[in-house]
Amino acid sequence: MGANDPAHPSVAYLHYKVKEYYIGGKVQAIQLPNYFDYVALRCACVFMFYKTMLTYDLDTPAELRAHFKKLAWRKVVAFQTRNPMHRAHRELTVRAARQRQANVLVHPVVGLTKPGDVDHYTRVRVYEAIMAKYPNGMGHLALLPLAMRMAGPREAVWHAIIRKNYGATHFIVGRDHAGPGKNSQGKDFYGPYDAQELVMRYQNELHIEMVPFQQMTYLPSTDEYQPIDEVPNGVQTLDISGTELRRRLKNGAPIPNWFSYE
């Protein structure tokens, strides 16, 4: 991670939340942990799959690889997220999959994330709603029980390894992937493209292809999303920042349909 600044959420957690000692050593698996949230979704995943071609389950890596093999999914683009998804996320993942003749694994983190993030109970409801907007048979939703460290580039490599273990062949890495924000001096902990560059450097060793996150923008004239770098000059575009979205959610302000599904 390369940081010892308490402005970093994981550094603050280490200094102020963790007790005096850590315990290290070999790990032996005894049994899978029990989860008590979204039990109906976990138990009903087989029924829901055959009904809608979408599953909602906390699969193990072996189970998810076997599932992809059963469906004959040869290429899988994994999407890491700790935030609610909106239409732009759906468009960029569908575009990434179609360009590579692949399917999409939406693989959100449901463990500890950054302070101030939307809780995973709420976020999973968002993921459930947006999965129904994917083309039939394209998407799979699986929950990842992971505590994020907000470690930027090194965490992006770690995320790529995790998705490779789950059977993904491609992994979308965002701008400032797993970034914690600004340090005590008001500067970003990591560069905006450091994570993409590090994963790209090691992708042959990782055996998973890095897919750069495309910044999408809405074109009201055609009612569609396009990559921002492909929009001609002079064409009107609309966007809502993450800060503005959180403000609207907190205050109950309206969120336009062009930005987010209901």
N, C-alpha and C positions, 0 to 999 in steps of 0.2 A: 504494500500500500504506500510506503514511503512517506508517511506523515505522522507527526506527533502533536498536531494542533487540535485543541479541544473543540474548535469549530467544526471539525470532522465528526459526523455522528458516531462512527465506530470507535474513534479515539475517545470521545466522551463516554461512550458505553464502557470501554475498557477501564477508564480511570474512575468512573463514578458509579457504575452498576456492578461490575464483576468483583468478586471477593478477592482475597489476598493470593490465592493459589489457583493455578490451572493443573489439570491432571492430563497426562499424555501417555501414549502407549499403544499397543496393538488393540484393534477393535474386533470383537467377535459378535456376529449377529445371533440374537436369540429369537426374537420375533418382531414382526412389523409393528409399528406403533398404532394405537387405536385413535381414530379421529371421530369427533362427535358433531361436527358441522357438516351440513349437506349430506347427511346420511342417506336420504332418499335418492339423491343423485348417484351416490356411489353404489347403492344396492340396485338401482334400476337401470344401470348403464347399459346392460345387454338389451333390455326391452327398448330403451330409447334409441339405441344404435339402429336396430332393425326398423324402427318406425321412421326415423328422421335422417339416418346416415350421419349422425353426430353423436359423440359420446362425451360424457362428463364424468371423469374418474381420476383418482389419484393412482395411476398405474406405476408399477415398478418398471425400471428400464427393460428388463427381460420381457415383461408382459407387453409393453408398448412395442418393442421390436417384433414380437410374435404377431401382434395385431397388424402392424404394417405389412408384414410378410403375408399374412392371410388375405389382406386386401390387395396384394400385389402392388403396393406403393413402393416403387423403386427409388423415387426422389422425394425427399421431405424437407420443406423449408420451415425451420423453427423460428418462432417469434417470441422473444423474451419481453415481459412487461410486468411492471409493478403498479401501473396506473390504469384507470378506466380507459377502455378503447372507444374511439368514435369513428366516424365514417372514413376519415383519412387513413386510419390504421387498417381498416378493412380493405381500402383500395390499394394501399401499398403492398399488403401481404398477398392479395389476389394477383396483383401485377407481377410481383416477384415470382410467384408460383407458376403463372402462365408463361413467363419468359423462360423458365427452366423446365417446363412440362412436368411440374411437380405438384404435390399436395402441401397443405399447410398444417403445421402443428402450432396451435396457440398454447403457449406453455407459461402461464403466469406464476409468479412467485406468491405463495400464500403463507410465508413465514415473516420474520421480522424484516421491515424495510426502513425507509427514512422517516424520522419523526415528521408528523404533519401529513403523511400520505393517507389516502383514502383506505379505510380498513378493508381487509380481504373479504369479509362477509358481504359487503356492499359491492365490491369489485366483481366477485364471482357472478352476482346477479347481472351485472353489465355484460360479462363475457357470455353468459348463457343467452342473453338477448341478441347480441351481435352475431353469434355463431349461426343463428337462423337466417342471417342475411348472406351467408356464403353460398356459392353455387353448390347444388346438391352433390354430396360425395367428396367435396374438396377439402373440408376442414375437420380437424379433430381438436377437442379441448381437453387438456390434461392439467391437473394442478401439481405444482412443484413445491414440496415442503422444504423451502430453502430460506435461510436467514442471509439477507444481502449484507455485504460489508461495505458497499459503496466505494470500492477500491479501483474504480476506473479501468484502465487498460488491463491490469492483471486480472481483475474480476471478469472482464470480457473474455479473456482466454479461458478462465475457469468455466464460465457459462458455455463456451463452445465445447469444451470437453464433456460437460454434463449432457448437452444436447446430442453429441455424438454417441454417448452411452445409451441415450434413449432412442437411437435409431435415425436421427436426422442426418441428412447429407449436406444441408445448407443451413446457415445461421445468419439471421439479420442482426447486424451490429449498428446501433444508433449513434448519432452525434452525441458526444459526451456520455457514452454508455456507462451506466452505473456511477455517474458522477455525483459527488456529494454537494456540489455548489461551490461557494466561495470560502476562502480561508479567513483567518483573523485580520489579514491585511486587505480584504476585499477583492482578492484575485482568485481565479478559478484554480482548484487543486490540480486539475489535469487539462491538457489542451483538448479542443473540441473533437479532433480526429485522431488523438493518440490511441484510443481503443481500437479503431478500425485498422490503423497502421500496424499495431502489435499483433492482432489476430491474423491479418494478411501475411505478416512476416512468417508466422508459424503454421499457416493453414495446411501446408503439405505434410508437415509432421503430425498435425492434429487429425488429418484425413477428414476434414469438413471444410466446405467452401464458405468463405465470408461473403455475405451479401450486404452492401452498404445500404443503410436506411435512406430512402428517398423522401425528401421533404415535399409533402403534397399540399396543394392549394386548391381552393374551390373557384370554379369559373361559373358565375351566375348566368352568363350568356348561353352556355351549353348544358348547365345543370350537371356538371361532372367535376371530378378531381383529376388533376394532372400534376406531374412532377414540376416543381416550381422553376427548375432550370430549363424546362421545355416550353414554357409559356412565352409567346411573342411579346415584345415590348408594346405597351399601350393597352393590353387586354386587362379588363377589370378582374381583380381577384379579391376573395374574402378569406379572412383567417381569424381565429380566436386563440389567444395565447393560453398556455396552461394556467398562468396566474389569473387571467380573466375568467377562465372556466371555473376554477376553484371559488372565485369570488361570487359568481352567479349561483353555483351550487349552494354555497353557504348562505346567501341572501335570498334564495328562492327566486332569483331573476330568471326570465325566460331564456331558453337555449334554442336557437333556431334549428329547424329540421335539416337545413343544408349542412349543419355541422355535426349533429348527432342524431342517431335514431331515437325514437321516443323511449 
